Each structure stands twice: as C-alpha cells, then as structure tokens.
Amino acid sequence: MLSRRSVRVKVMQLLYMLNRDESLELTELQKAYQGGIWRAFELYIYHLYVTLRVAQYAEKDAANRAAKLVPSEEDKLFQPRLSTNSGTLSLANHVDFINMVKKYGFIDLVDEDHIRSLYHGFLETDEYQTYMALEAPTDADHAKILLELYRYLSTNDLFLDMTEDQFNNWSDDESLVMGAMKKTLKAVPVTGPFYQEHEPSDETVREFGAELLTRTAREDAALLSEIQPMLKNWDAERVAILDMIMLKMALCELLHFPTIPTKVTLNEFVEISKIYSTDKSKEFINGILDRLMKKLLEEGRIVKEGRGLIDQ
C-alpha cells in the first residue's frame, strides 16, 4: 500500500524531529519509523471495519422496525440488504480479518451511537435508494454499494473526526488508505488473505525507507558539505529546515540507491516540496539538485544499475 513517496515523507518528518531535538537517538527514530509505517495499514483495517459496522447496522435497524407497535408500510417492507449481501457477509465472516480487528482493539474504539448516525445518514442518499430498488442485485451491485458507502463516510465530518481522534497520520496517509479501501471494496466478496497486498513490503519499508533514514541521519555532516558549495549566495543556515532535509535525502538517494533513476529522485523531492514546504521551495530544490547531480556525474560518483537510470 505504501508508495516510495509516502515513505520519503515519513523519513523527512522523522529527520525534522531529529533536527528539532538533538537528544533523540537514531535507534529511537528507526523504531518510530517502523511504527509509523504500520500505522497506515492499521488505518486501512480501521476504515474497513467501520464500513463493515455501518453496513451491519441494517440488521439492528430491521429489528427495531419489526419491534414497533405500529410499524409503517415502509417498516414492514424493509430489508436489511446492506448487511446481508455477499460483500458485507464476506467481511463479517472473514476470521483472519476479524482477528486483526480484535488485535488492534478497534471493536472497543467504535461508538455504537456514531455507527447509528452514519448509517441513517447513508440511508438518505440517492445511491442507497437506487440499490434498494434493485430487484435482483448482483455481487457487482453489492460491491458498488459498499464502495458508495465508503465514499459517503470519507466525506462525513463525524467519520473524519472518528478517524482523526485515533490516527494522527490520517492527513499524510489519506490517499493511500482510500486507494486501498476502494481496491478492496471493488473486489468483494473477499476471500483469502486479501489484506496482505496492502501490508508494508520489506523492499519498500526496510530496504528503502529504513536505509534512507539511517544513511541520511548518519551522514548528515558529509551530505551538508556536498550541498553547501551548490548554494552560491545562500547561507546554509538560512535555508528552510525542510528544504535542507529534502536536499540531504535526495543527495543520499543519488549516491547510495543504485536502482532508483536520478530523474525519479529529482521529481519526487520537487513534488514533496510543493506540499510540505514554502512556495519558492520547488524552484530552489530543483535548482540545487540539478547542480548537484551534474557535479556528481562529472566526478563519476553516481552509479546506477541498468539502462536509463541516469537522466542527464
């Protein structure tokens, strides 16, 4: 689930913490990195569970309607299709998924009143009304309504508050989690270890992210000495902290990650700067990295594996 860009962002944030608190040890950062990477996956499981709980509330709604002393015609005709469809049941009966939910303690985190409120809000949508009007919905129809349910939730203030109360990484991992959720819900009914493809991979997490964090932190002074001559009229101490961190990370990639194309490194950090730094950071970082790369290429210090990995 985690892209290399999201890993770069997490590494950047940890290096910023180190810059602000020099008492931090590298081992603490490495531990925080591992925990942060898995929080994105936990958030995905949490969203999937809340979506399931909202869909399952249809059963309770049906029971409440049936228990009325004077049920309306609508109450009499109500079907808890949102809960009993093949997609919802595949999640509810997936032992490994439910065990994971229990392991993370999500069952106790979800307030029943919140679930009820989210459920009744979704019942007012056109998408739900259209789904309930289908005479013989297919698995594809069930998958579509669960996806529509998640889309509704992801724009609901209550759902977002629930998420932010439990996960401070939501803003950073939003696109990742939403992408994983959409892929999962489009594929219901789920079978087997469907969630495994969204777990952090060893290659991305350990071989790339952890190595980038460790090398950049350990070689901080050496990386700075390479960057300073490229600053021209800029004093290194006047460079925005995040800009300097991104320059060091990018330089580290150029020098020590032979399978990552130089163009990818430059483009990635320019894009990250647009989101996390100042308005002028894009041009500044692009210019410094361009000069750095040309110098390192002339010195023969950039070694990449395979054709097309060096963009001159």
C-alpha positions in Angstrom: 0.0 0.0 0.0 2.8 2.4 0.8 4.4 4.1 -2.1 8.0 5.2 -2.0 6.8 8.8 -1.9 4.9 8.2 1.3 7.9 6.5 2.7 10.1 9.5 1.8 7.6 11.8 3.6 7.7 9.7 6.8 11.5 9.7 6.7 11.5 13.5 6.2 9.2 14.0 9.1 11.5 11.9 11.4 14.6 13.8 10.3 12.8 17.0 11.1 12.1 15.7 14.6 15.8 14.9 14.9 16.7 18.4 13.8 14.4 19.9 16.4 15.5 17.6 19.2 19.2 16.6 19.1 18.8 14.4 22.2 16.9 11.8 20.0 18.9 8.7 19.2 18.9 7.1 15.8 17.5 3.9 17.3 14.5 5.9 18.5 13.9 7.3 15.0 14.2 3.8 13.5 11.7 2.5 15.9 9.3 5.4 15.3 9.7 4.8 11.5 8.7 1.2 11.8 5.7 2.1 13.9 4.6 4.9 11.6 4.8 2.7 8.5 2.4 0.1 10.1 0.0 2.8 11.3 -1.1 3.4 7.7 -2.0 -0.3 7.4 -3.8 -0.2 10.8 -5.8 2.8 9.5 -6.9 0.8 6.4 -8.1 -2.0 8.7 -9.9 0.5 10.9 -11.7 2.1 7.9 -12.7 -1.3 6.6 -14.1 -2.3 10.0 -16.1 0.9 10.4 -17.5 0.5 6.9 -18.5 -3.1 7.9 -20.1 -1.9 11.1 -22.2 0.7 9.4 -23.4 -1.8 6.8 -24.2 -4.4 9.6 -26.3 -1.8 11.4 -29.1 -2.6 8.9 -29.8 -5.8 10.9 -30.4 -3.7 14.0 -32.5 -1.3 12.0 -34.6 -4.2 10.8 -35.1 -5.5 14.3 -36.1 -2.0 15.6 -38.6 -1.6 12.8 -40.1 -5.0 13.5 -40.4 -4.2 17.2 -42.6 -1.1 16.7 -46.1 -1.4 18.0 -47.4 0.3 14.9 -44.9 -0.3 12.1 -45.3 1.8 8.9 -45.7 0.2 5.5 -42.1 1.2 4.9 -41.1 -0.6 8.1 -42.9 -3.8 7.0 -41.2 -3.8 3.6 -37.7 -3.0 4.9 -34.9 -5.5 4.0 -31.5 -5.4 5.7 -29.8 -5.9 2.4 -26.9 -3.7 3.3 -26.0 -6.2 6.0 -27.0 -9.5 4.3 -25.4 -9.0 0.9 -22.5 -11.2 -0.2 -19.9 -8.4 0.2 -20.7 -7.5 3.7 -21.0 -11.1 4.8 -17.6 -12.0 3.3 -16.0 -9.3 5.6 -18.1 -10.2 8.6 -17.3 -13.9 8.3 -13.6 -13.5 7.4 -11.9 -14.9 10.5 -8.4 -13.5 9.9 -9.8 -10.0 9.2 -11.9 -10.0 12.4 -9.0 -11.4 14.4 -6.9 -8.5 13.1 -9.6 -6.0 14.1 -9.6 -7.6 17.6 -5.8 -7.4 17.8 -5.8 -3.7 17.1 -8.5 -3.1 19.7 -10.9 -1.5 17.2 -14.1 -3.1 18.5 -13.9 -1.1 21.7 -12.9 2.1 19.9 -16.1 2.3 17.8 -19.1 4.0 19.4 -22.4 2.4 18.6 -24.1 5.8 18.5 -21.7 7.0 15.9 -22.4 3.9 13.8 -26.1 4.5 14.0 -25.7 8.1 13.0 -23.6 7.3 10.0 -25.9 4.5 8.9 -29.0 6.7 9.0 -27.2 9.4 7.1 -26.3 7.0 4.3 -29.9 5.8 4.1 -30.9 9.3 2.8 -28.5 9.1 -0.2 -29.7 8.5 -3.7 -27.1 5.7 -4.1 -28.7 3.7 -1.3 -32.2 4.3 -2.6 -31.2 3.1 -6.0 -29.6 0.0 -4.6 -32.6 -0.9 -2.5 -34.8 -0.6 -5.6 -32.9 -3.3 -7.4 -35.0 -6.5 -7.8 -32.1 -8.9 -8.0 -28.8 -7.2 -7.2 -25.6 -9.0 -8.2 -22.3 -9.3 -6.5 -21.2 -6.3 -8.6 -24.1 -4.3 -7.2 -23.2 -5.2 -3.7 -19.6 -4.2 -4.2 -20.8 -0.9 -5.7 -23.0 0.0 -2.7 -20.2 -0.8 -0.2 -17.9 1.5 -2.3 -20.6 4.2 -2.3 -20.9 3.7 1.5 -17.2 4.3 2.0 -17.3 7.3 -0.3 -20.1 8.7 1.8 -18.2 8.0 5.0 -15.0 9.6 3.7 -16.7 13.0 3.3 -18.7 12.8 6.6 -17.5 15.0 9.4 -18.3 12.5 12.1 -16.4 9.8 10.4 -13.4 12.1 9.8 -13.5 13.1 13.5 -13.5 9.4 14.5 -10.5 8.8 12.3 -8.5 11.8 13.4 -9.2 11.0 17.1 -7.5 7.7 16.7 -4.9 8.3 13.9 -2.7 11.4 13.7 -1.3 10.1 10.4 -4.7 10.4 8.5 -3.7 13.6 6.6 -0.4 12.0 5.4 -1.9 8.6 4.5 -5.3 9.6 3.3 -4.7 8.9 -0.4 -3.0 5.6 0.4 -5.8 4.4 2.6 -8.6 5.5 0.3 -6.9 3.8 -2.6 -6.6 0.5 -0.7 -10.2 0.7 0.5 -11.5 1.3 -3.0 -9.5 -1.7 -4.3 -10.7 -3.9 -1.5 -14.4 -3.0 -1.8 -14.5 -3.3 -5.6 -13.3 -6.9 -5.2 -15.9 -8.1 -2.6 -16.9 -10.7 -1.8 -13.3 -11.1 -0.3 -11.6 -14.4 0.0 -8.2 -15.5 1.4 -5.7 -13.0 2.9 -7.0 -10.1 0.8 -5.4 -7.5 3.0 -1.8 -8.8 2.6 -1.3 -6.8 -0.6 -1.7 -3.7 1.4 0.8 -4.6 4.2 4.1 -2.7 4.1 6.5 -4.6 1.9 10.0 -5.4 3.1 11.5 -3.9 0.0 9.8 -0.6 0.4 9.9 -0.4 4.2 13.2 -1.9 5.2 15.5 -1.9 2.1 14.5 1.6 1.0 12.8 3.6 3.8 14.8 2.4 6.8 18.1 2.6 4.8 17.3 6.1 3.6 16.6 7.2 7.2 19.7 5.6 8.6 22.1 6.8 5.9 20.8 10.4 5.8 21.0 10.7 9.6 24.4 9.2 9.9 26.0 11.1 7.0 24.4 14.4 7.9 27.6 16.4 8.0 29.1 14.8 4.9 25.9 15.5 2.9 25.8 19.1 4.1 29.4 19.6 2.9 28.4 18.5 -0.5 25.4 20.8 -0.6 26.9 24.0 0.7 29.1 24.8 -2.4 25.9 24.5 -4.5 24.1 27.2 -2.5 26.0 30.0 -4.1 24.7 33.2 -2.4 22.7 31.3 0.1 23.9 30.7 3.7 23.1 27.1 4.7 21.6 28.3 8.0 19.1 30.5 6.1 17.8 27.5 4.0 14.4 26.3 5.3 14.8 23.3 7.5 12.6 21.0 5.5 14.3 22.1 2.3 17.7 21.2 3.6 16.4 17.9 4.8 15.0 17.1 1.4 18.2 18.1 -0.3 20.2 15.7 2.0 17.7 12.9 1.4 17.8 13.4 -2.3 21.6 13.5 -2.4 21.7 10.3 -0.3 19.4 8.7 -2.9 21.6 9.8 -5.8 24.7 8.4 -4.1 23.6 5.2 -2.4 20.5 3.9 -4.1 21.6 2.5 -7.5 18.2 1.2 -8.6 16.4 4.5 -8.3 16.7 6.6 -11.5 18.1 10.1 -11.0 15.1 11.7 -12.7 12.8 9.9 -10.2 14.7 11.2 -7.2 14.7 14.8 -8.5 11.0 14.8 -9.5 9.9 13.1 -6.2 11.5 15.7 -3.9 10.3 18.6 -6.1 6.8 17.2 -5.8 7.1 16.7 -2.0 8.4 20.3 -1.6 5.2 21.6 -3.2 3.1 20.0 -0.4 5.3 20.4 2.6 7.5 23.4 2.2 7.3 27.1 1.0 6.0 28.5 -2.2 9.6 29.0 -3.5 10.9 25.6 -2.5 10.1 23.9 -5.7 12.4 26.1 -7.8 15.1 26.2 -5.1 15.3 22.4 -4.6 15.1 21.7 -8.3 18.0 24.1 -9.0 20.2 22.8 -6.2 19.6 19.2 -7.1 20.2 19.9 -10.8 23.6 21.4 -10.0 24.5 18.7 -7.5 23.6 15.9 -10.0 25.7 17.5 -12.8 28.7 17.8 -10.5 28.4 14.2 -9.2 28.0 12.9 -12.7 31.2 14.7 -13.9 33.0 13.2 -10.9 31.7 9.7 -11.8 30.1 9.4 -8.3 26.6 8.5 -9.4 26.4 4.8 -10.2 23.1 3.4 -11.3 22.2 -0.2 -12.2 20.6 -0.8 -15.6 20.0 1.4 -18.6 18.0 4.6 -18.5 18.5 5.2 -14.7 20.7 8.3 -15.2 19.0 11.2 -16.8 21.5 13.8 -17.9 
